[in-house]
Amino acid sequence: MTARDPEGTKAKLLEAARQAARGLAATIEKSGRVPLRAVFGASANSKPEPAAVPDRAPSCAAVAVWATLLRDSGTQRDDQLTRSLGRTIAWLTKQQAPSGAWFEAYPPDAPPGKADRIVRLDLPGYRDATLALLLATQTVDNKVASAHAQKSIDLLLKLRIDPQTKSIGGLWRAAALPDGEPAKQVRPLPAEAFSALATRHAMHTLLAAYFLGGKKEVGLALDLATKQIDPLQRDDGLWDAFYDSSGQAVSATQPAGQSRDEPAPVDAIWARSTFGLDELIRTTRIVRVLGKEKFVAMLEAGLPLNDNIAMLLCGLTETVGTASLPVSADEVDNFIEKNASLWTLLEGPPPPDIQGKVRRLGVLLLRDRVERTRN
């Protein structure tokens, strides 16, 4: 956003960002975890709430903030932010199972000791924890974080539906047990079916890993996933939430209100959407034509991949490394017109609530990135 600002203004904004990041660093618990909420007095205090599986999301977002600022600082590193990044990365790696899995509790509201620990790929937690480790390794030399990220990526490939399975082979189920078998106790979800949300999150993870130096097998997994999800798209451009091995959409088997899963109505779990799969298909096809190196260079000319990942972890975007944004000046006007409803968020005074402010900031950053493509 500051690319065209005077240097003095840019320096002030960066310093303000550093001060906010230092405040974030002050909230770290002794374990290295960043809490969802903290009370600032003489010091920042938070009391960890007992949970079957600790919430990793605030820590992942904090890693994104610190890694971005440290990378932008060049040789003038902030020691406090560097230490904070290292402590939180160490805490994150301790939350990972030896297999590379990132577990969620089911039911999510169960007290410690009363919940099953399962992998939920239809939730963003697995993706975000893996991307946080990958992002950190782009900023600091942390071989432990790199090894843990690789374990998650390797397991993600193993969690795919058998590639030989008709129609949905090479895609991902919504939930799995620690041994990789389908998790049948998550009642609203069809255990054996392909999940559009899970596949989106898995492909986000693999795309970032591939662009940041991933192995050939990661690229091949992305190609297979693209090949499989494309023919499942409906005539209206949407996908159903779940498909069975015959390529048929799976219908809801349980009425709303009977699930102890997410607070959203069960009906929402079955809602049709693009799920961002159209963008992922487009991206993988362009990468196949251009090659990984040229595609990454194209991204770096607009929104650098590391910044894109950081925005994802902070909730400012829903995509990572995709080609859905305009990549040439000729595409800008069409993109702006197509997304006209977004720009209304920039009109009038800033919203009073934090969520609204964050949303407005994300839209402002997006518009600036688009306009820079025009120039």
Buried (B, 14 or more C-beta within 10 A) or exposed (E): EBEEEEEEEBEEEBEEBBEEBBEBBBBBBEBBBBBEEBEEEEEBEBEEEEBBBBBBBBBBBBBBBBBBBBBEBEEEBBEBBBEBBBBBBBBBBEBBBEBBBBBBBBBBEBEEEEBBBBBBBBBBBBBBBBBBBBBBBBBBEBEEBBEBBBBBBBBBBEBBBEBEBEBBBBBBBBBBBBEBEBBEEBBBBBBBBBBBBBBBBBBBBBBBBBBBEBBEEBBBBBBBBBEBBEEBBEEEEBBBBBBBBEEEBBEBEEEBEEBEBBEEBBEEBBEBBBBBBBBBBBBBBBBBEBEBEEBBEBBEEBBBBBBBBBBBBBBBBBBBBBBBBBBEEEBBEEBBEEEEEBBEBEEEEEEEEEEEEBBBBBBBBBBBBBEBBEE
